[in-house]
Amino acid sequence: MVKRFLKERLGTIIFFVIIVIFVIWGVSKIGQAKANAISFSEDYEPPEATADLMQDGKYVSIAKTDHLELFYNETKGAIQVKDLKSGHVWKSVVDDEVFDVESLNTLWKGNVQSPISITYNDLKKRDTAPRQVYAGSECKSLVTEYIPNGVSVEYGFTTPGIYVTIEYTLEDDQLVVRVPVDKIREEYKFAVTNIEVLPYLGASAGNEDGYLFYPDGSGAITTYEKVNTRPSNVLKASYFSYTNKTVSFMNLWGQDNYERYTASLPVYGIKNGDYALFAMVSDGEENSGVEVYPSGTNRMALNHIGFALYTRNVFDARANSISTGSATNSAGVIQRVDKVLIQEDKEVRYFFLSGDDANYGGMANTYRNYLLKEGLLKQADNSEGEMPLALQLLMGVTKDGMVFDEYISMTSYAQVQEILERLNAAGVNSMELVLQAWQDGYDNDEVWGPAGKLGGKSGLKNLNKYLESNPQARVYLGVDTTFATSKTGGLREDEDVAVNGLGVQIAVSDMDGLNYYLLNPQASFERNSSLLKKLEGYGQLGVSYESTGYYVYPDYNVERANGTFTKAQTADKMREMLSATEATGRGIAVRGSNQYVYGTADYLYNLREGSYGLSISDYSVPFVQMVVSGLIPYTTEGSGNLSYDLQVQKLKWIEYGSLPVFKLTYESALNLRDTDYDSLFSSTYMDWEGIMLDTYHEFRDNLSVVYGQQMTGHDFLTDDLVRVEYANGVKVYVNYGNEPVSADGVSVPAKDYLVVGGGER
């Protein structure tokens, strides 16, 4: 009877079960939303204005070191820094000596005379756009407190009820600007999400010899003199440190778009004639960005640049027919802000350069020295070693089948050994070799399991044994501890997957129903720990991390016992993971160039070869490469076998100080047809061996004199001719033009290079 009843009403029962599940899910999401709701006072009344930052006031000396003097204006809340070596004064706000301020309207007068600006969201009208206001016009309260070596200033934006304290001090001949998180007050219904500090420091309206440097790709500059070649109303450029500001799975997968707005280094620079300023975020850099305003932005003929310091995480939510009072937003995007401020202080350091150091080369040297001093950059000595040849070998791919998928071996472990033996016999005594897709389940982001068709565990052990007696080749197993799929072994979806601030897993599904996940930092760390245990019997094999040098993100997954992660905590966990690998004595290779990997990486690959070429950019510069050159071997993303012109690719390697690199397979590239692997079209080892050896021997014979040396200078002598200088005094001239070019008393043939000062070609 009971069975018959259940059978007859099975559909109804299932329907009610589904309803109950949705109710429970809805209640949990409402609770999560309430937990992230921000409380505020309705009783706030803006106090009467006690400050007017647009008045003149007077600058008074408040601190001094051997090379710098700091001045402060109590009326404007602004600073000036005098470089005692050169006598140049760096101004934090624009005055009539810099620009005709009186020609501006009231709004812009306030903007250019602002030591800081803030962006905030209205918590009561959550679907309205954020608003940016400038201290020059909106700060109505100013509280000054003098502290050792500087001053602490509270800027009161009284209308929204936001009060921000900035500390300006001189330390070690640097200007240090700090934003203590515990001195940010929000008295009303507005939540601050972003603070731009000193946005007009070093602003210039002239077309003199000068430029803005910013971390677009490998680095880019916008020159003042080429202002007339750009649109009259250009858009500002924004770069977010270490990761794009919006963390969604599709954004992470769209790598080109993702990298376009991502800075691997939290830095920028200004050159004004014979004087230069270099700025870096030294604390809280994970939650920072660079805002670039070349002349023409907002139709303002003023070049300026500065840091944006993010005080809250902001999330984009899709508004599918969400009611907003009198209107309905269909399929739009609205912002949601985090409940609390990111609990970290921010710190920015400014270095002042002059003379021969007043350029992006001097900026790179300054940054490198700072990282070395702080122990943030590995101080390897490669000066006595032989220049390596860099290789990436694709081991295998999976071809989708009607019923069963087919695994295709492209380079077996035995074939890797054969390649190493052939190269060694041809005189290649040093190699950096990354093995990609070497494990079963690579498509599902497994980190272990030597593929059976490549030789299995015994084949990998034989390769390891060969390396014991042939240590000249540093071999790294490529792994990705950052991503997983619903087929990844041991995955705990509730605990291991990263969650955004809206309580939604960062994931995506394909047409076959396979889920792809971004893992939270602790899960990544645990996967790496498991890998290291599996590798205990393979002592000669290093690890290559495919995503660790690219992605840093906050995680709001409350299911894990260790709790949530801020972006800074994620970067710390990445460092901890790499340090654990380093402790095993294994070599570490990293794809990408985010600064937090510099302290542990033995080899960097796929570094950006140029900038992304926004309309404001005049030149790409190898700033990232200059910082790590001579300390960490690296390759750029350009591969010899995939280049449209190998000679041009060689010139680019030489300009950027890269090792020559080829991405190959032992088996024919034709076997990759009908697979999802579409980035290799000419990769067969035997087809490229001769060309690769010729290229390597050319580099070793002509450029060994600069291998292991720090790149200290890089200059565009013409649009086609570049001069690269090294710490040992060697200069390399690279001519991309179709005609010979003469400079500095030397002649460089067309589409060629010249080494001067040692091993001359």
Buried (B, 14 or more C-beta within 10 A) or exposed (E): EEEEEEEEEEEEEEEEEEEEEEEEEEEEEEEBEEEBEBEBEEEBEBEEEEBBBBEEBEBEEBBBBEBBBBBBBBBBBBBBBBBBBBEBBBBBBBBEEBBEBEEBEEEBBBBBBBBBBBBBBBBEEBBEEBEBBBBBBBBBBBBBEEEEBBBBBBBBBBBBBBBBBBBBBBBEBBBBBBBBBEBBEBBBBBBBBBBBBBBBBBBBBBBEBBBBBBBBBBBBBBBBEBBEEBEEEBBBBBBBBBBBBBBBBEBBEEEEBBBBBBBBBBBBBBBBBBBBBBBBBBBBBBBBBBBBBBBBBEEBBBBBBBBBBBBBBBBBBEBEEBEBEEEEBEEBEBBBBBBEBBEBBBBBBBBBBBEEBBBBBBBBBBBBEBBBEEEBBBEBEBEEBBBBBBBBBBBBBBBEEEEEEEBBBBBBBBBBBBBBEBBBEBEBBBBBBBBBBBBBBBBBBBBBBBBEBBBBBEBBBBBBEBBEEBEBBBBBBBBBBBBBBBEBEEBEBEBBBBBBBBBBBBBBEEEEEEBBBBBBBBBBBBBBEBBBEEBEEBEBBBBBBBBBBBBBBBBBBEEBEEEBBBBBBBBBBBBEBBEBBBEBEBBBBBBBBBBBBBBBBBBBBBBBBBBBEBEBBBBBBBBBBBBBBBBBBBBBBBBBBBBEEBEEBBBBBBBBBBBBBBBBBBBBBEBBEEBEBEEBEEBBBEBBBEEBBEBBBEBBEBBBBBBBBBBBBBBBBEEBBBBBBBBBEBBBBBBBBEEEBEBEEEEBEEBBBBBBBBEEB
